Amino acid sequence: MNTRKNYGKTLLACYLGFITQAISANFAPLLFLTFYRTYGISLDKLALVSTCFFFTQLMVDLVCAKYVDKIGYRKCVIASEALSGAGLVGLAFIPELLPSPYGGILLCTAVYAVGSGLIEVLCSPIVEACPFKNKEGTMSLLHSFYCWGSVGVILGSTVFFAVFGMEHWKLLACIWAIVPIYNIFNFAVCPIEPLVEDGQGMNITQLFKTRIFWLLIILMVCAGSSELAMAQWASAFAESALHASKTVGDLAGPCGFAVLMGISRVLYGKFGEKVDLTVFMVISGVLCLGCYLLAGLAAAPVLGLIGCTVCGFSVGIMRPGSISISSSVLPSGGTAMFALLALAGDLGGSAGPAVVGMVSQKAGEDLQAGVLAGIGFPLVLVISVLVLRRWRGKERKRR
């Protein structure tokens, strides 16, 4: 029966889901200076917009662990696209309709952040439940679309503003909203299979009582930290190395990082069947460690930029690889496991840049010192993967 279903539609919907998440995460920060000039919102308040986005995602991750199975995957994932589209369209109108434009921006951010959080939790298990042959490669390819979405929204917005001017940003917000609105239809008609049989998935309590689950959480936290600790500072490295404008810095730093991260995921998606995932994860972790050392110790800024950018390639497999390993180790983990893994990844993504920032400040605003402090993230990830390999080896011998 499964052979008659077109799971390509499901994959397309999930690809667009990750692109939607990239739009939600990257579009508003491009407008911070516009908000400052148009609405008179201070930069310290605008910094809280990103905090609001990621905090809302964390809350959604937590809630999903308990309620998604009861509501149903299709209803939740359709809601994710509807909320993402509504939040982006609202961003163009609501700030001027409310007494406080800042309050309107935060409201719209929270709305599309709920959609983004649902996408993060749901798309991976939806693809995992499909009968694809190379699931690890498929998962890696799926996550590459977040990278391509990030590059697309930064480049597309930059070109749009250069041609039409920043004053037409509201139109662009509505244009980007077309992606999630169109994807509502895709999720409404594509086949969606249950991840585990009804009532067979592990609940939160059962997961917390499973020792190996905590190792998987550590793996996901380190994956998120390794990626975001460097990605968040990529623009600063680029500006320092090239002595260029912020626009050029964003293109050379964050865009370069995202492109290499996407290439890494695509390569594993295409050729991953020929490579043991845990071996690839260890190699990636060691490469990531080397990139942090290069960025943190290089005397020449250009070398620091190279370390920063190549780091994008090294972290590409970390999140999708951690999810695939978790599915293999705990096949009955169910929705709760995917939600908690997303939560762990977001926690790591929040903690990593914070550690770099705090250490940089204490070192006299020395960014290289802060980045050097991030070497612990890929180091712990490599150790965690090696422990998992040893545990799986013992399990195979017992069987």
BALOBA-1460 file (C-alpha; in Angstrom, 3 decimals):
// residues 399
<rec num="1" residu="m" x="0.000" y="0.000" z="0.000"/>
<rec num="2" residu="n" x="2.849" y="2.389" z="0.840"/>
<rec num="3" residu="t" x="4.277" y="2.022" z="-2.652"/>
<rec num="4" residu="r" x="1.201" y="3.772" z="-4.105"/>
<rec num="5" residu="k" x="1.718" y="6.838" z="-1.963"/>
<rec num="6" residu="n" x="3.821" y="9.692" z="-3.285"/>
<rec num="7" residu="y" x="6.228" y="10.388" z="-0.455"/>
<rec num="8" residu="g" x="8.024" y="12.819" z="-2.727"/>
<rec num="9" residu="k" x="5.187" y="15.254" z="-1.908"/>
<rec num="10" residu="t" x="5.884" y="14.750" z="1.780"/>
<rec num="11" residu="l" x="9.572" y="15.416" z="1.260"/>
<rec num="12" residu="l" x="8.840" y="18.566" z="-0.772"/>
<rec num="13" residu="a" x="6.515" y="19.866" z="1.955"/>
<rec num="14" residu="c" x="9.182" y="19.285" z="4.609"/>
<rec num="15" residu="y" x="11.851" y="20.945" z="2.434"/>
<rec num="16" residu="l" x="9.636" y="24.038" z="2.185"/>
<rec num="17" residu="g" x="8.973" y="23.737" z="5.908"/>
<rec num="18" residu="f" x="12.671" y="24.142" z="6.677"/>
<rec num="19" residu="i" x="12.881" y="27.039" z="4.209"/>
<rec num="20" residu="t" x="9.965" y="28.624" z="6.082"/>
<rec num="21" residu="q" x="11.875" y="28.220" z="9.336"/>
<rec num="22" residu="a" x="14.921" y="29.893" z="7.765"/>
<rec num="23" residu="i" x="12.784" y="32.829" z="6.616"/>
<rec num="24" residu="s" x="11.306" y="33.192" z="10.098"/>
<rec num="25" residu="a" x="14.713" y="33.122" z="11.786"/>
<rec num="26" residu="n" x="16.612" y="35.399" z="9.401"/>
<rec num="27" residu="f" x="14.248" y="37.992" z="7.921"/>
<rec num="28" residu="a" x="13.439" y="40.238" z="10.905"/>
<rec num="29" residu="p" x="17.102" y="40.720" z="11.967"/>
<rec num="30" residu="l" x="17.767" y="42.200" z="8.511"/>
<rec num="31" residu="l" x="15.256" y="44.936" z="9.387"/>
<rec num="32" residu="f" x="16.591" y="45.968" z="12.791"/>
<rec num="33" residu="l" x="18.113" y="49.237" z="11.563"/>
<rec num="34" residu="t" x="14.934" y="49.961" z="9.595"/>
<rec num="35" residu="f" x="12.850" y="49.441" z="12.742"/>
<rec num="36" residu="y" x="15.251" y="51.715" z="14.609"/>
<rec num="37" residu="r" x="14.894" y="54.504" z="12.049"/>
<rec num="38" residu="t" x="11.180" y="54.062" z="11.295"/>
<rec num="39" residu="y" x="9.740" y="53.412" z="14.747"/>
<rec num="40" residu="g" x="12.471" y="54.846" z="16.972"/>
<rec num="41" residu="i" x="12.989" y="51.512" z="18.760"/>
<rec num="42" residu="s" x="16.309" y="51.351" z="20.620"/>
<rec num="43" residu="l" x="18.858" y="48.739" z="19.561"/>
<rec num="44" residu="d" x="18.870" y="47.074" z="22.986"/>
<rec num="45" residu="k" x="15.109" y="46.503" z="22.667"/>
<rec num="46" residu="l" x="15.520" y="45.185" z="19.130"/>
<rec num="47" residu="a" x="18.052" y="42.661" z="20.407"/>
<rec num="48" residu="l" x="15.210" y="41.158" z="22.457"/>
<rec num="49" residu="v" x="13.313" y="40.347" z="19.245"/>
<rec num="50" residu="s" x="15.707" y="37.456" z="18.537"/>
<rec num="51" residu="t" x="15.502" y="36.422" z="22.195"/>
<rec num="52" residu="c" x="11.709" y="36.365" z="21.913"/>
<rec num="53" residu="f" x="11.939" y="34.209" z="18.783"/>
<rec num="54" residu="f" x="14.227" y="31.558" z="20.263"/>
<rec num="55" residu="f" x="12.547" y="31.551" z="23.685"/>
<rec num="56" residu="t" x="9.159" y="30.967" z="22.020"/>
<rec num="57" residu="q" x="10.658" y="28.106" z="20.005"/>
<rec num="58" residu="l" x="11.971" y="26.545" z="23.221"/>
<rec num="59" residu="m" x="8.521" y="26.695" z="24.801"/>
<rec num="60" residu="v" x="6.951" y="25.144" z="21.694"/>
<rec num="61" residu="d" x="9.524" y="22.305" z="21.765"/>
<rec num="62" residu="l" x="8.532" y="21.553" z="25.356"/>
<rec num="63" residu="v" x="4.779" y="21.664" z="24.739"/>
<rec num="64" residu="c" x="5.054" y="19.515" z="21.600"/>
<rec num="65" residu="a" x="6.629" y="16.678" z="23.589"/>
<rec num="66" residu="k" x="3.308" y="16.208" z="25.368"/>
<rec num="67" residu="y" x="0.525" y="17.280" z="23.038"/>
<rec num="68" residu="v" x="1.424" y="16.713" z="19.351"/>
<rec num="69" residu="d" x="0.443" y="13.031" z="19.345"/>
<rec num="70" residu="k" x="-2.941" y="13.896" z="20.869"/>
<rec num="71" residu="i" x="-3.691" y="16.624" z="18.316"/>
<rec num="72" residu="g" x="-2.221" y="14.852" z="15.285"/>
<rec num="73" residu="y" x="0.747" y="15.544" z="13.040"/>
<rec num="74" residu="r" x="-1.184" y="16.862" z="10.060"/>
<rec num="75" residu="k" x="-3.186" y="19.424" z="12.040"/>
<rec num="76" residu="c" x="-0.074" y="20.633" z="13.862"/>
<rec num="77" residu="v" x="2.134" y="20.938" z="10.783"/>
<rec num="78" residu="i" x="-0.595" y="22.787" z="8.842"/>
<rec num="79" residu="a" x="-0.902" y="25.131" z="11.826"/>
<rec num="80" residu="s" x="2.875" y="25.655" z="11.720"/>
<rec num="81" residu="e" x="2.712" y="26.985" z="8.168"/>
<rec num="82" residu="a" x="-0.402" y="29.078" z="8.831"/>
<rec num="83" residu="l" x="1.170" y="30.714" z="11.888"/>
<rec num="84" residu="s" x="4.450" y="31.357" z="10.051"/>
<rec num="85" residu="g" x="2.619" y="33.023" z="7.179"/>
<rec num="86" residu="a" x="0.362" y="35.034" z="9.507"/>
<rec num="87" residu="g" x="3.318" y="36.272" z="11.540"/>
<rec num="88" residu="l" x="5.240" y="37.427" z="8.463"/>
<rec num="89" residu="v" x="2.231" y="39.208" z="6.931"/>
<rec num="90" residu="g" x="1.388" y="40.711" z="10.322"/>
<rec num="91" residu="l" x="4.911" y="42.118" z="10.578"/>
<rec num="92" residu="a" x="4.065" y="44.391" z="7.651"/>
<rec num="93" residu="f" x="0.885" y="45.828" z="9.208"/>
<rec num="94" residu="i" x="0.428" y="45.187" z="12.927"/>
<rec num="95" residu="p" x="3.276" y="47.394" z="14.297"/>
<rec num="96" residu="e" x="1.529" y="50.478" z="12.904"/>
<rec num="97" residu="l" x="-1.938" y="49.359" z="14.024"/>
<rec num="98" residu="l" x="-0.989" y="49.020" z="17.695"/>
<rec num="99" residu="p" x="-0.158" y="51.859" z="20.101"/>
<rec num="100" residu="s" x="3.341" y="50.389" z="20.473"/>
<rec num="101" residu="p" x="5.100" y="49.364" z="17.223"/>
<rec num="102" residu="y" x="7.620" y="47.430" z="19.342"/>
<rec num="103" residu="g" x="4.806" y="45.443" z="20.944"/>
<rec num="104" residu="g" x="3.465" y="44.671" z="17.472"/>
<rec num="105" residu="i" x="6.857" y="43.422" z="16.313"/>
<rec num="106" residu="l" x="7.179" y="41.172" z="19.368"/>
<rec num="107" residu="l" x="3.642" y="39.848" z="18.842"/>
<rec num="108" residu="c" x="4.297" y="38.950" z="15.207"/>
<rec num="109" residu="t" x="7.665" y="37.453" z="16.133"/>
<rec num="110" residu="a" x="6.003" y="35.220" z="18.730"/>
<rec num="111" residu="v" x="3.368" y="34.094" z="16.201"/>
<rec num="112" residu="y" x="5.807" y="33.005" z="13.503"/>
<rec num="113" residu="a" x="8.170" y="31.607" z="16.169"/>
<rec num="114" residu="v" x="5.397" y="29.207" z="17.244"/>
<rec num="115" residu="g" x="5.134" y="28.115" z="13.612"/>
<rec num="116" residu="s" x="8.910" y="27.772" z="13.338"/>
<rec num="117" residu="g" x="9.078" y="25.731" z="16.540"/>
<rec num="118" residu="l" x="6.398" y="23.355" z="15.283"/>
<rec num="119" residu="i" x="8.276" y="22.933" z="11.999"/>
<rec num="120" residu="e" x="11.477" y="22.115" z="13.858"/>
<rec num="121" residu="v" x="9.757" y="19.436" z="15.932"/>
<rec num="122" residu="l" x="7.532" y="17.908" z="13.240"/>
<rec num="123" residu="c" x="9.384" y="17.809" z="9.917"/>
<rec num="124" residu="s" x="12.180" y="15.470" z="11.042"/>
<rec num="125" residu="p" x="9.862" y="12.752" z="12.454"/>
<rec num="126" residu="i" x="7.520" y="13.097" z="9.444"/>
<rec num="127" residu="v" x="10.443" y="12.294" z="7.124"/>
<rec num="128" residu="e" x="11.770" y="9.633" z="9.499"/>
<rec num="129" residu="a" x="8.395" y="7.845" z="9.322"/>
<rec num="130" residu="c" x="8.446" y="7.711" z="5.496"/>
<rec num="131" residu="p" x="9.747" y="4.458" z="3.943"/>
<rec num="132" residu="f" x="12.903" y="5.919" z="2.403"/>
<rec num="133" residu="k" x="15.871" y="3.578" z="1.912"/>
<rec num="134" residu="n" x="18.674" y="5.892" z="3.003"/>
<rec num="135" residu="k" x="17.060" y="7.635" z="5.969"/>
<rec num="136" residu="e" x="20.278" y="9.105" z="7.352"/>
<rec num="137" residu="g" x="21.117" y="10.676" z="3.994"/>
<rec num="138" residu="t" x="17.534" y="11.837" z="3.518"/>
<rec num="139" residu="m" x="17.577" y="13.492" z="6.953"/>
<rec num="140" residu="s" x="20.835" y="15.274" z="6.147"/>
<rec num="141" residu="l" x="19.455" y="16.494" z="2.815"/>
<rec num="142" residu="l" x="16.288" y="17.684" z="4.551"/>
<rec num="143" residu="h" x="18.246" y="19.808" z="7.020"/>
<rec num="144" residu="s" x="20.312" y="21.298" z="4.187"/>
<rec num="145" residu="f" x="17.208" y="23.211" z="3.126"/>
<rec num="146" residu="y" x="17.437" y="25.338" z="6.253"/>
<rec num="147" residu="c" x="20.879" y="26.400" z="5.030"/>
<rec num="148" residu="w" x="19.663" y="27.141" z="1.502"/>
<rec num="149" residu="g" x="16.688" y="28.993" z="2.960"/>
<rec num="150" residu="s" x="19.004" y="31.123" z="5.111"/>
<rec num="151" residu="v" x="21.215" y="31.950" z="2.135"/>
<rec num="152" residu="g" x="18.160" y="32.638" z="-0.013"/>
<rec num="153" residu="v" x="16.499" y="35.025" z="2.420"/>
<rec num="154" residu="i" x="19.728" y="36.985" z="3.021"/>
<rec num="155" residu="l" x="20.686" y="37.209" z="-0.671"/>
<rec num="156" residu="g" x="17.119" y="37.692" z="-1.885"/>
<rec num="157" residu="s" x="16.407" y="40.424" z="0.647"/>
<rec num="158" residu="t" x="19.713" y="42.155" z="-0.091"/>
<rec num="159" residu="v" x="18.955" y="42.217" z="-3.825"/>
<rec num="160" residu="f" x="15.359" y="43.358" z="-3.224"/>
<rec num="161" residu="f" x="16.470" y="46.245" z="-1.016"/>
<rec num="162" residu="a" x="19.169" y="47.248" z="-3.497"/>
<rec num="163" residu="v" x="16.644" y="47.366" z="-6.367"/>
<rec num="164" residu="f" x="13.480" y="48.650" z="-4.686"/>
<rec num="165" residu="g" x="14.804" y="50.313" z="-1.532"/>
<rec num="166" residu="m" x="14.421" y="49.553" z="2.178"/>
<rec num="167" residu="e" x="11.164" y="51.532" z="2.309"/>
<rec num="168" residu="h" x="9.391" y="48.617" z="0.582"/>
<rec num="169" residu="w" x="10.284" y="46.060" z="3.254"/>
<rec num="170" residu="k" x="6.595" y="45.459" z="4.014"/>
<rec num="171" residu="l" x="6.039" y="44.169" z="0.500"/>
<rec num="172" residu="l" x="8.977" y="41.797" z="0.887"/>
<rec num="173" residu="a" x="7.548" y="40.469" z="4.170"/>
<rec num="174" residu="c" x="4.363" y="39.561" z="2.301"/>
<rec num="175" residu="i" x="6.356" y="37.987" z="-0.538"/>
<rec num="176" residu="w" x="8.287" y="35.743" z="1.860"/>
<rec num="177" residu="a" x="4.961" y="34.774" z="3.497"/>
<rec num="178" residu="i" x="3.884" y="33.149" z="0.211"/>
<rec num="179" residu="v" x="6.198" y="30.186" z="0.958"/>
<rec num="180" residu="p" x="4.437" y="28.980" z="4.155"/>
<rec num="181" residu="i" x="0.969" y="29.898" z="2.830"/>
<rec num="182" residu="y" x="1.570" y="27.775" z="-0.290"/>
<rec num="183" residu="n" x="2.961" y="24.958" z="1.843"/>
<rec num="184" residu="i" x="-0.301" y="24.672" z="3.792"/>
<rec num="185" residu="f" x="-1.742" y="22.929" z="0.728"/>
<rec num="186" residu="n" x="1.258" y="20.604" z="0.438"/>
<rec num="187" residu="f" x="0.903" y="19.367" z="4.010"/>
<rec num="188" residu="a" x="-2.870" y="19.049" z="3.602"/>
<rec num="189" residu="v" x="-2.580" y="16.496" z="0.774"/>
<rec num="190" residu="c" x="0.778" y="14.714" z="1.229"/>
<rec num="191" residu="p" x="0.939" y="11.270" z="2.886"/>
<rec num="192" residu="i" x="1.969" y="11.392" z="6.555"/>
<rec num="193" residu="e" x="2.702" y="8.115" z="8.352"/>
<rec num="194" residu="p" x="2.759" y="7.563" z="12.139"/>
<rec num="195" residu="l" x="6.267" y="7.542" z="13.573"/>
<rec num="196" residu="v" x="5.412" y="4.657" z="15.904"/>
<rec num="197" residu="e" x="2.243" y="2.640" z="16.397"/>
<rec num="198" residu="d" x="-0.444" y="4.364" z="18.436"/>
<rec num="199" residu="g" x="0.426" y="4.164" z="22.123"/>
<rec num="200" residu="q" x="3.816" y="2.538" z="21.468"/>
<rec num="201" residu="g" x="5.977" y="5.665" z="21.650"/>
<rec num="202" residu="m" x="7.950" y="6.437" z="24.799"/>
<rec num="203" residu="n" x="6.665" y="9.262" z="26.989"/>
<rec num="204" residu="i" x="8.784" y="11.926" z="28.666"/>
<rec num="205" residu="t" x="9.086" y="10.013" z="31.942"/>
<rec num="206" residu="q" x="10.263" y="6.858" z="30.174"/>
<rec num="207" residu="l" x="12.817" y="8.829" z="28.178"/>
<rec num="208" residu="f" x="14.160" y="10.537" z="31.298"/>
<rec num="209" residu="k" x="14.651" y="7.122" z="32.918"/>
<rec num="210" residu="t" x="16.695" y="5.877" z="29.954"/>
<rec num="211" residu="r" x="20.408" y="6.541" z="30.480"/>
<rec num="212" residu="i" x="21.338" y="6.549" z="26.806"/>
<rec num="213" residu="f" x="18.751" y="9.274" z="26.182"/>
<rec num="214" residu="w" x="20.748" y="11.733" z="28.302"/>
<rec num="215" residu="l" x="23.822" y="11.054" z="26.200"/>
<rec num="216" residu="l" x="21.744" y="11.825" z="23.099"/>
<rec num="217" residu="i" x="20.637" y="15.095" z="24.709"/>
<rec num="218" residu="i" x="24.278" y="16.030" z="25.400"/>
<rec num="219" residu="l" x="25.073" y="15.207" z="21.769"/>
<rec num="220" residu="m" x="22.301" y="17.503" z="20.529"/>
<rec num="221" residu="v" x="23.241" y="20.348" z="22.887"/>
<rec num="222" residu="c" x="26.833" y="20.198" z="21.648"/>
<rec num="223" residu="a" x="25.662" y="20.081" z="18.034"/>
<rec num="224" residu="g" x="23.610" y="23.246" z="18.518"/>
<rec num="225" residu="s" x="26.387" y="24.988" z="20.444"/>
<rec num="226" residu="s" x="29.098" y="24.074" z="17.927"/>
<rec num="227" residu="e" x="26.999" y="25.447" z="15.075"/>
<rec num="228" residu="l" x="25.569" y="28.657" z="16.547"/>
<rec num="229" residu="a" x="28.560" y="29.724" z="18.656"/>
<rec num="230" residu="m" x="30.486" y="30.262" z="15.435"/>
<rec num="231" residu="a" x="27.608" y="31.201" z="13.127"/>
<rec num="232" residu="q" x="26.476" y="34.071" z="15.349"/>
<rec num="233" residu="w" x="29.921" y="35.659" z="15.184"/>
<rec num="234" residu="a" x="30.618" y="34.966" z="11.500"/>
<rec num="235" residu="s" x="29.659" y="38.486" z="10.445"/>
<rec num="236" residu="a" x="32.005" y="40.071" z="13.007"/>
<rec num="237" residu="f" x="34.883" y="37.906" z="11.764"/>
<rec num="238" residu="a" x="34.188" y="38.834" z="8.166"/>
<rec num="239" residu="e" x="34.023" y="42.565" z="8.895"/>
<rec num="240" residu="s" x="37.284" y="42.364" z="10.844"/>
<rec num="241" residu="a" x="39.107" y="40.325" z="8.182"/>
<rec num="242" residu="l" x="37.922" y="42.261" z="5.137"/>
<rec num="243" residu="h" x="37.496" y="45.707" z="6.704"/>
<rec num="244" residu="a" x="34.264" y="45.845" z="4.744"/>
<rec num="245" residu="s" x="30.724" y="47.099" z="5.279"/>
<rec num="246" residu="k" x="28.217" y="45.065" z="7.263"/>
<rec num="247" residu="t" x="26.440" y="44.042" z="4.037"/>
<rec num="248" residu="v" x="29.638" y="42.558" z="2.597"/>
<rec num="249" residu="g" x="30.455" y="41.097" z="6.013"/>
<rec num="250" residu="d" x="27.091" y="39.337" z="6.186"/>
<rec num="251" residu="l" x="27.569" y="37.877" z="2.716"/>
<rec num="252" residu="a" x="31.140" y="36.692" z="3.369"/>
<rec num="253" residu="g" x="30.490" y="35.488" z="6.942"/>
<rec num="254" residu="p" x="26.994" y="34.100" z="7.645"/>
<rec num="255" residu="c" x="26.275" y="33.340" z="3.988"/>
<rec num="256" residu="g" x="29.606" y="31.583" z="3.480"/>
<rec num="257" residu="f" x="29.054" y="29.610" z="6.684"/>
<rec num="258" residu="a" x="25.528" y="28.595" z="5.611"/>
<rec num="259" residu="v" x="26.599" y="27.621" z="2.078"/>
<rec num="260" residu="l" x="29.343" y="25.292" z="3.326"/>
<rec num="261" residu="m" x="26.996" y="23.850" z="5.943"/>
<rec num="262" residu="g" x="24.447" y="23.161" z="3.223"/>
<rec num="263" residu="i" x="27.064" y="21.582" z="0.958"/>
<rec num="264" residu="s" x="28.127" y="19.278" z="3.791"/>
<rec num="265" residu="r" x="24.541" y="18.117" z="4.310"/>
<rec num="266" residu="v" x="23.929" y="17.608" z="0.603"/>
<rec num="267" residu="l" x="27.125" y="15.580" z="0.202"/>
<rec num="268" residu="y" x="26.190" y="13.303" z="3.088"/>
<rec num="269" residu="g" x="22.661" y="13.074" z="1.724"/>
<rec num="270" residu="k" x="24.014" y="11.854" z="-1.629"/>
<rec num="271" residu="f" x="26.898" y="9.638" z="-0.498"/>
<rec num="272" residu="g" x="26.094" y="8.927" z="3.155"/>
<rec num="273" residu="e" x="25.217" y="5.272" z="2.538"/>
<rec num="274" residu="k" x="28.914" y="4.597" z="1.880"/>
<rec num="275" residu="v" x="30.079" y="6.116" z="5.186"/>
<rec num="276" residu="d" x="29.356" y="5.129" z="8.780"/>
<rec num="277" residu="l" x="27.465" y="8.056" z="10.297"/>
<rec num="278" residu="t" x="29.278" y="7.919" z="13.632"/>
<rec num="279" residu="v" x="32.663" y="7.955" z="11.860"/>
<rec num="280" residu="f" x="31.562" y="10.951" z="9.805"/>
<rec num="281" residu="m" x="30.373" y="12.670" z="12.995"/>
<rec num="282" residu="v" x="33.728" y="12.119" z="14.703"/>
<rec num="283" residu="i" x="35.656" y="13.428" z="11.686"/>
<rec num="284" residu="s" x="33.338" y="16.448" z="11.531"/>
<rec num="285" residu="g" x="33.808" y="17.076" z="15.242"/>
<rec num="286" residu="v" x="37.610" y="16.979" z="14.929"/>
<rec num="287" residu="l" x="37.463" y="19.323" z="11.912"/>
<rec num="288" residu="c" x="35.183" y="21.653" z="13.878"/>
<rec num="289" residu="l" x="37.645" y="21.646" z="16.775"/>
<rec num="290" residu="g" x="40.421" y="22.579" z="14.341"/>
<rec num="291" residu="c" x="38.295" y="25.426" z="12.931"/>
<rec num="292" residu="y" x="37.691" y="26.835" z="16.412"/>
<rec num="293" residu="l" x="41.413" y="26.669" z="17.148"/>
<rec num="294" residu="l" x="42.263" y="28.392" z="13.847"/>
<rec num="295" residu="a" x="39.670" y="31.125" z="14.370"/>
<rec num="296" residu="g" x="40.696" y="31.603" z="18.002"/>
<rec num="297" residu="l" x="44.484" y="31.533" z="17.615"/>
<rec num="298" residu="a" x="45.256" y="32.816" z="14.108"/>
<rec num="299" residu="a" x="47.213" y="36.070" z="14.112"/>
<rec num="300" residu="a" x="45.961" y="37.048" z="10.639"/>
<rec num="301" residu="p" x="42.236" y="37.985" z="10.516"/>
<rec num="302" residu="v" x="41.865" y="36.322" z="7.098"/>
<rec num="303" residu="l" x="42.924" y="32.969" z="8.599"/>
<rec num="304" residu="g" x="40.382" y="33.493" z="11.352"/>
<rec num="305" residu="l" x="37.732" y="34.071" z="8.697"/>
<rec num="306" residu="i" x="38.747" y="30.855" z="6.913"/>
<rec num="307" residu="g" x="38.421" y="28.910" z="10.162"/>
<rec num="308" residu="c" x="35.056" y="30.519" z="10.800"/>
<rec num="309" residu="t" x="33.693" y="29.756" z="7.328"/>
<rec num="310" residu="v" x="35.028" y="26.191" z="7.046"/>
<rec num="311" residu="c" x="33.417" y="25.544" z="10.421"/>
<rec num="312" residu="g" x="30.113" y="25.683" z="8.522"/>
<rec num="313" residu="f" x="31.122" y="22.552" z="6.614"/>
<rec num="314" residu="s" x="32.211" y="20.773" z="9.797"/>
<rec num="315" residu="v" x="28.945" y="21.362" z="11.691"/>
<rec num="316" residu="g" x="26.686" y="20.467" z="8.759"/>
<rec num="317" residu="i" x="26.089" y="16.849" z="9.783"/>
<rec num="318" residu="m" x="25.896" y="17.444" z="13.533"/>
<rec num="319" residu="r" x="22.196" y="18.178" z="14.044"/>
<rec num="320" residu="p" x="20.703" y="15.829" z="11.408"/>
<rec num="321" residu="g" x="23.277" y="13.203" z="12.338"/>
<rec num="322" residu="s" x="22.360" y="13.449" z="16.024"/>
<rec num="323" residu="i" x="18.684" y="12.995" z="15.114"/>
<rec num="324" residu="s" x="19.422" y="9.952" z="12.929"/>
<rec num="325" residu="i" x="21.588" y="8.369" z="15.630"/>
<rec num="326" residu="s" x="18.858" y="8.957" z="18.198"/>
<rec num="327" residu="s" x="16.245" y="7.314" z="15.936"/>
<rec num="328" residu="s" x="18.535" y="4.322" z="15.521"/>
<rec num="329" residu="v" x="19.366" y="3.972" z="19.222"/>
<rec num="330" residu="l" x="15.812" y="4.621" z="20.488"/>
<rec num="331" residu="p" x="13.443" y="3.650" z="17.647"/>
<rec num="332" residu="s" x="10.448" y="3.853" z="20.006"/>
<rec num="333" residu="g" x="11.390" y="7.347" z="21.198"/>
<rec num="334" residu="g" x="8.451" y="8.821" z="19.307"/>
<rec num="335" residu="t" x="7.367" y="12.435" z="19.156"/>
<rec num="336" residu="a" x="8.495" y="13.168" z="22.709"/>
<rec num="337" residu="m" x="12.085" y="12.261" z="21.829"/>
<rec num="338" residu="f" x="12.116" y="14.456" z="18.702"/>
<rec num="339" residu="a" x="10.625" y="17.375" z="20.620"/>
<rec num="340" residu="l" x="13.162" y="17.082" z="23.427"/>
<rec num="341" residu="l" x="16.006" y="16.759" z="20.933"/>
<rec num="342" residu="a" x="14.810" y="19.973" z="19.274"/>
<rec num="343" residu="l" x="14.687" y="21.586" z="22.697"/>
<rec num="344" residu="a" x="18.260" y="20.440" z="23.415"/>
<rec num="345" residu="g" x="19.462" y="21.761" z="20.058"/>
<rec num="346" residu="d" x="17.867" y="25.146" z="20.742"/>
<rec num="347" residu="l" x="19.355" y="25.256" z="24.243"/>
<rec num="348" residu="g" x="22.769" y="24.577" z="22.757"/>
<rec num="349" residu="g" x="22.148" y="27.182" z="20.078"/>
<rec num="350" residu="s" x="21.384" y="29.730" z="22.805"/>
<rec num="351" residu="a" x="24.195" y="28.736" z="25.173"/>
<rec num="352" residu="g" x="26.996" y="28.591" z="22.580"/>
<rec num="353" residu="p" x="26.861" y="32.236" z="21.424"/>
<rec num="354" residu="a" x="26.293" y="33.351" z="25.030"/>
<rec num="355" residu="v" x="29.502" y="31.633" z="26.177"/>
<rec num="356" residu="v" x="31.483" y="33.216" z="23.336"/>
<rec num="357" residu="g" x="30.040" y="36.627" z="24.132"/>
<rec num="358" residu="m" x="30.668" y="36.440" z="27.882"/>
<rec num="359" residu="v" x="34.244" y="35.203" z="27.532"/>
<rec num="360" residu="s" x="34.952" y="37.855" z="24.879"/>
<rec num="361" residu="q" x="33.707" y="40.579" z="27.205"/>
<rec num="362" residu="k" x="35.744" y="39.338" z="30.165"/>
<rec num="363" residu="a" x="38.817" y="39.158" z="27.918"/>
<rec num="364" residu="g" x="38.527" y="42.850" z="27.088"/>
<rec num="365" residu="e" x="36.174" y="42.426" z="24.111"/>
<rec num="366" residu="d" x="38.607" y="39.990" z="22.490"/>
<rec num="367" residu="l" x="36.410" y="37.996" z="20.103"/>
<rec num="368" residu="q" x="39.128" y="35.444" z="19.394"/>
<rec num="369" residu="a" x="39.364" y="34.571" z="23.096"/>
<rec num="370" residu="g" x="35.610" y="34.032" z="23.164"/>
<rec num="371" residu="v" x="35.684" y="31.760" z="20.123"/>
<rec num="372" residu="l" x="38.568" y="29.800" z="21.607"/>
<rec num="373" residu="a" x="36.370" y="29.112" z="24.641"/>
<rec num="374" residu="g" x="33.982" y="27.318" z="22.300"/>
<rec num="375" residu="i" x="36.365" y="24.404" z="21.639"/>
<rec num="376" residu="g" x="34.664" y="22.472" z="24.425"/>
<rec num="377" residu="f" x="31.489" y="22.013" z="22.362"/>
<rec num="378" residu="p" x="32.934" y="19.939" z="19.481"/>
<rec num="379" residu="l" x="35.268" y="18.175" z="21.923"/>
<rec num="380" residu="v" x="32.388" y="16.911" z="24.085"/>
<rec num="381" residu="l" x="30.460" y="15.989" z="20.917"/>
<rec num="382" residu="v" x="33.316" y="13.766" z="19.695"/>
<rec num="383" residu="i" x="33.575" y="12.088" z="23.098"/>
<rec num="384" residu="s" x="29.795" y="11.518" z="23.166"/>
<rec num="385" residu="v" x="29.805" y="9.894" z="19.715"/>
<rec num="386" residu="l" x="32.702" y="7.614" z="20.699"/>
<rec num="387" residu="v" x="30.834" y="6.547" z="23.838"/>
<rec num="388" residu="l" x="27.754" y="5.820" z="21.715"/>
<rec num="389" residu="r" x="29.821" y="3.728" z="19.292"/>
<rec num="390" residu="r" x="31.188" y="1.713" z="22.194"/>
<rec num="391" residu="w" x="27.703" y="1.237" z="23.664"/>
<rec num="392" residu="r" x="26.271" y="0.099" z="20.313"/>
<rec num="393" residu="g" x="29.181" y="-2.304" z="19.877"/>
<rec num="394" residu="k" x="28.422" y="-3.912" z="23.239"/>
<rec num="395" residu="e" x="24.725" y="-4.171" z="22.335"/>
<rec num="396" residu="r" x="25.529" y="-5.990" z="19.089"/>
<rec num="397" residu="k" x="27.749" y="-8.488" z="20.921"/>
<rec num="398" residu="r" x="24.969" y="-9.253" z="23.397"/>
<rec num="399" residu="r" x="22.621" y="-10.068" z="20.541"/>
